[in-house]
Amino acid sequence: MASELPTKLVGTVDCKQGAVRAVRFNTDGNYCLTCGSDKSVKLWNPYRGLLLKAYSGHGYEVLDAKSSVDNAHIASCGLDKMVILWDVGSGQSLRKYRGHAGRVNCVCFNEDASVVLSGSIDATIRVWDCRSRKMEPIQILDEAKDSISNIQVSDHEILAGSVDGYVRRYDLRNGKMNADCIGKPVTCVTFTKDGQCMLVSSMDSTLRLLDKDTGELLGEYSGHKNIEYRIDSCMNHNDTHVVSGSEDGKICFWDLVEGSMSSTIGEAGTGAVHSLSFHPEESCMISASSGVFKLWRPNSYITDDE
């Protein structure tokens, strides 16, 4: 149902933190995080455009941030080669993990938020124990030959995309690693909700849906522009559509099964729409470009002003 896709702009928030490098819903979709070129992470109520807290402690631009499943902690990373674990309520930094040799592109928690994983331009994924006082990583995954662009974690798997053109899936139950060659720099990787497939964005302006276990190509989606930057892609809340930002200021939606583009938002941002995040349970989405984030709902949604 293309009519139920979130193509109606219902809110624009000027984050006042320089360029917004990433925007992320928290796990229940009630709040969102923005990462700024002014070295800050900000926590928002996106539906009211309300700033709840700012977290300052990075030395350079912040590139990614995620909240833990219980919303008690935030992990962030950036150009200063650091990963910082924050206490959401107090705004204090609890841990500052150093060890990466270059900028840290992406960060995420495991399912019970006992561990933070970070991926860096140094071609490694480092695994940090949040509950320990030790500041060394408990594991380093160094199979990639180039920068790690994106990481996703399920209950027993780590999915990682790299600029070396491969998607690597680490199965923590049997200790095995599977690598699928995409052939172009990978910018974003996502598990589908059923855990059977993975969506992969790459710098040939193409998204691919792969069978997770066999690596078989199940679908291709194109029509957006992604040849230069890291552009986010994701599934919508019920896995019926593929969504991606674009370097020409658009947001594109494709039917997952048919592969056809079902809708686009023409002027979703000035310059590239490089970051977006879909609500976990509703047809609702946030996107970032330049210094703002925007909130999108279906056309049937009635705003307070209407």
N, C-alpha and C positions, 0 to 999 in steps of 0.2 A: 504494500500500500504506500505509494509515493506520497499520497496526501498526508500521511501521518509522519512523514520525515520532518525533522526540526529545521525548517527553512525560513521561519519567521523570526526576525530580530526583535527581541523583547527587552534587551538591556545592553548598554555599553559602559564599561568602567575604565576610566583613566587611572592606571595603577600608580602613576607617579614614582616609578622606579626605573626610569630609563627604558631601554628596549626590553620587552617581556620575552624571555628566552623559552619559557615553558609554562603551560597552564595545566593543572591536574585536579580532577575531582578526588575527594577522599573516598574511602571504600563504600560508604552508604550514600554518597551523592548529595549530602547536605551542605558541604563546604567545598571550597577549592583553594588550591595553592598557586601562587604565581612566583616565578623566579626572574629576578631583574638584573640588568647590567649595572645597577647601582650597588651590587653585592648583597642585596637583601632577598629574603623569602617572606612573602606576605600570605596571611590566612584570611579568607573572605567568606562572607555569606553572599554568594553570587546572585541570589534572587532579589536581594535588597541593595546590592552594590555596596555592602557594608564591610569596611576593613575591621577585622577582629584583633589582629596582632601582627607585628612585624618582627622578624628574626634576623639580627645582624651579627656577623662574626666571620664571614668569608672575606678573603683579602682581594678577590677579583670577582668578575661576573659569576653569577650562579646559573648553572645550565640545566639542572634537573632537581626535582624534589618529590618525595612521596610521603604519604601519611601511613602510619601503622593501622592494622585492622581495628584496634581498640581506640584509635584516635588520640592516644596518649603521647605519641612520639612522631617526629618528622625526621626524615633523612634527606640531606641535600648535598650537592656536589658542584664543583665548578672549575674555573680556570686556575685556581690557586692550588690544585693537585690534592685538595682535601675533601674528605667526607665528614660531614658534621651530623651528629645525632642531637636533636633538640627535644626538650620537654615542652609540649604544646602549651600547657597552662601557664608556666612561669616565663616562658620565652628564653630560658637559659640553655646554653649548649652543655650537654652531658658528656659527650666524647668528641674529640677531633682526631680522626684517623688519617695518618700520613703514611705514605708508602708508595703511592703511584709516582711514576717518573715524569708524568705530564698531566695535561688537563683531564679531568674526570667528566665524561660525557653523560653518564646515566647511572641511576641508583634505584634500588628497590628493596623492599623487605621480603622475607619469606612469609609463609602463611600465618605463623604464630608470632611474627615480629621479634623472634629471638636472634635473628641474623640479618645483617644488611649486606647486600651485594653491590659492587660498584664496577663499572666498565670504563676503561680509559683509552686515551690515544696511545698509551704504552703497550697496547695489544693484550692486556691482561684483564681478567675479572678477579677481583679480590673479595674474599668472604670474611666479614667481620662479626665477631660475637658480641652482641649488645649487652649481654648479661655479665660478661667477664670484665675485669679491670685491665686485662692485657690489651695493649694497643697494636699488637701485630695481627695480621690476618691469620685466620685458622686454616685457610686454603687459598691457593693461587691457581687459577686456570689460565694457562698460557699457550693454548693450542693455536690461537689466532695469529695471523701473520701481519695484521695491520690493526688500526684503531677499532675498538669496540664501540659501536654506535648505539646499541639498544639491548636491554635485558628484560626478559619476562620470567616469572617464576610461578610454578604450580606447586601442588603439595609434594611432588617427588621429582620435578624436572626443572632445569634451567635452560631457557631458550635465549640464544645470543646472536645478534646480527653484527657483522663486521664489514669494514671497508674492503677487506680482502676478497669480498664477493661470496662468502659462505655464511650459511646459517648453521649454527652448531646447537645440538640438543644434548644436554647431559642428563642421563637417567641416574638419579641418586640411589635407586634401589639396587641396581646391578653394577653401578660404577662404569657404565659404558657411555661413549660419546658418539653421536651420529652427526655427520657433516653433509649438508646438501649444497651443491654449487649453484649459485644463481648467475654468476658470471659478471655481475656489475656490483659496485659498492652498495651494500645493504644499509638502509637508513632507519628502518623500523620493523619490528617483529611483534606479532600478537598471537596468542592462543585464541581459538574460537571457544565459546562458552562450554561446548560439550567436550573440549579437550582433545578432539580427534584430528583437528587441522591447525595449520598455522598460516597466518597472513603475513606476507613479506613485501615491503616496499624497497625499491632499488632505484638507483640513479640513471635509469633508462626510461623514466616516466611510465613505469609499469608496476602494478601490484600483482602478486601471484598468491593463489591459494594452494597450499601443498598438503598432501596427506602426511600427517605427523610421523607415522610409523614407516611408510614406504618411500616418502619423498616424491610420490607421484604428483604431477601437476594437475590440479582439479579445475582451476579457473584462472583467467587473466583479465585484468581490468586496466584500461588506459583511457586517455582523454584529458588527463591533468598534466601538469608540467613539474617534473622533478629531475633536474640534471645537475644541480649545483649545491643545494643545501640539504640538511637533514629535515625531512618533512614527515610529520606524524600521520599515521593511518590507524584505523581501528574498525571494529565491528560495531553496529548499533546495539541497543540494549537486548534485542531478542534474536540476534544473529541472522536477520533477513537481508541486511544490506552492508556493504563495504563503504567506508567513509575515508576520505583523504583530503588533506590540505593541498595547496598548489602554489607554485612560485609566481603565478600570475594573479594572485589575489582571490582565487576561487576556492570553494569547498565543493567536492564532488561526491555523489552517492551512486553506487552501482547495485543492481540486484545481484545478490550472492550467487544464485543458481544460474540465472540467464547470462550474467556477465555484462549486461547492457547498462549504460548510464541512465539512471532513472530520474535524476534531478541534479541541478547545480545551483549554488548560491553565487551569483555573478561577481558582486563587489563585496566580498566578505571581509576584506582588509586592504590596507594600503601596502603594496609590496607583497611579499610572500606570506601566506597563511601557513606558518611552519609548525604550529602546535595546536592540537585539539584533543578534547577529552569527552567521552560520551558517558552520560548518566548510567549507572549500573542497572536501573530498573525502569526508567521512563524514557519517552522520546524527547530528550533534552540534551543539549550539547553546549560546550564552551569552546571558543577558539581564541587564538592570540595572534596578533600581528602588530608590529611597531610597539607602541607603549600602552596598548589597550587590550582588554579581553571582552568578548561579546558572548551574550547568552542567547541561545536559539531554542525555539519551541515549534510545534506543528502549527500550520495555518489556522487550525480550529481553536487554538488556545486564545482565550480572552484575557487581555491584560487589564489591569486596574483602571487604566485611562479610557478604555473603550466602553 
